[in-house]
Amino acid sequence: MSDLKLYGTGRRKRSVARVFLKAGTGAILINGKNYKDYLCRESLATIVTQPLALLEIEDSYDIDINVNGGGLTGQAGAIRLGISRALNTVNEDYRKIIKEKGFLTRDARKVERKKPGQPGARKNFQFSKR
């Protein structure tokens, strides 16, 4: 397991995260930066570490993440899915625990496109009968 690198891909909104897991001390790097510095908000840092905290293995793996597209919230969700998928390949016993919390489910919600003749996706211009 020392040389073995595990891989998981996560997507959310417009974000795509490529997650590489290897045995280590618990260091998490996102695009070469510490994950807490990259994500700025504590709530987003918590989202990223949820699968590890659930399995109580925060200090067991070094995680290297490449993420692009979207905003920070979408990127955090994509990273969580990528970590969950990578952990799923480590041990089959993890699958039941992770899936129960919904971390293996891809969040398919995206921004609805703007329609022609309207100012937004659902909003319409004010209607005047006369």
C-alpha positions in Angstrom: 0.0 0.0 0.0 3.0 2.3 0.5 3.6 2.9 -3.3 0.0 2.4 -4.3 -1.8 5.6 -5.4 -5.6 5.5 -5.5 -7.6 7.7 -7.8 -11.1 9.2 -7.7 -12.9 11.7 -9.8 -15.5 14.1 -8.4 -17.8 16.5 -10.2 -20.3 19.1 -9.0 -21.9 22.0 -10.9 -19.1 23.1 -13.2 -16.2 21.8 -11.0 -14.1 18.7 -11.7 -11.7 17.3 -9.1 -9.1 14.6 -9.6 -8.1 13.1 -6.3 -5.0 11.0 -5.6 -4.7 9.1 -2.3 -1.6 7.5 -0.9 -0.6 6.3 2.5 0.8 9.1 4.6 0.3 11.5 7.5 -2.9 13.3 6.6 -1.6 16.2 4.4 -4.2 17.5 1.9 -3.0 19.7 -1.0 -5.4 21.3 -3.4 -3.6 22.6 -6.6 -0.4 22.7 -4.6 -1.8 24.7 -1.6 -2.9 23.5 1.8 -6.6 22.8 1.6 -7.5 25.3 4.4 -5.7 28.1 2.6 -7.2 27.2 -0.7 -10.8 27.0 0.4 -10.8 30.1 2.6 -13.9 29.1 4.7 -14.0 26.6 7.5 -17.3 25.2 6.3 -15.8 24.2 3.0 -12.8 22.7 4.7 -15.2 20.6 6.8 -17.0 19.4 3.6 -13.8 18.2 2.1 -12.8 16.2 5.2 -16.2 14.7 5.9 -15.5 11.2 4.4 -12.2 10.9 6.3 -13.8 12.1 9.6 -16.6 9.6 9.1 -14.2 6.7 8.7 -11.9 8.1 11.4 -8.8 8.0 9.1 -7.9 11.7 8.9 -4.2 10.9 9.5 -3.9 7.8 7.4 -3.6 9.2 3.8 -1.9 12.0 2.0 -4.2 13.5 -0.6 -3.2 15.4 -3.7 -6.0 17.1 -5.5 -6.3 18.9 -8.9 -9.5 20.9 -9.2 -10.7 23.3 -11.8 -13.9 25.0 -12.9 -16.8 26.5 -11.0 -16.6 28.3 -7.6 -15.3 27.2 -4.2 -18.5 25.6 -3.1 -18.8 23.4 -6.2 -15.1 22.5 -5.9 -15.5 21.5 -2.3 -18.4 19.2 -3.3 -16.4 17.7 -6.2 -13.5 17.1 -3.9 -15.7 15.3 -1.3 -17.1 13.0 -4.0 -13.6 12.3 -5.4 -12.2 11.4 -2.0 -15.2 9.2 -1.3 -14.7 7.3 -4.6 -11.0 6.9 -3.9 -11.7 5.5 -0.4 -14.3 3.2 -1.9 -11.5 1.4 -3.8 -9.3 1.1 -0.6 -11.7 -1.1 1.4 -15.1 -2.5 0.4 -16.2 -2.2 4.0 -16.0 1.6 3.7 -18.6 1.6 0.9 -21.6 0.9 3.1 -20.6 3.6 5.6 -19.9 6.3 3.0 -22.9 5.5 0.9 -25.2 5.7 3.9 -24.2 9.3 4.4 -24.7 10.1 0.7 -21.1 10.9 -0.1 -21.0 8.6 -3.2 -24.0 10.3 -4.8 -23.2 12.8 -7.5 -25.1 16.0 -6.9 -26.6 16.6 -10.4 -28.0 20.1 -9.8 -26.7 22.7 -12.2 -27.6 26.2 -13.2 -30.6 26.3 -15.5 -30.0 28.0 -18.8 -31.5 31.4 -19.7 -34.4 31.1 -22.1 -34.8 33.4 -25.1 -37.2 36.3 -24.6 -36.8 36.3 -20.8 -34.4 38.1 -18.5 -33.5 34.8 -16.7 -34.2 31.1 -16.6 -37.6 31.4 -15.0 -38.1 35.1 -14.6 -40.4 36.9 -17.2 -40.7 40.5 -18.1 -43.7 42.3 -16.5 -46.9 41.5 -18.3 -49.1 44.5 -19.2 -52.6 43.7 -20.5 -53.1 47.3 -21.9 
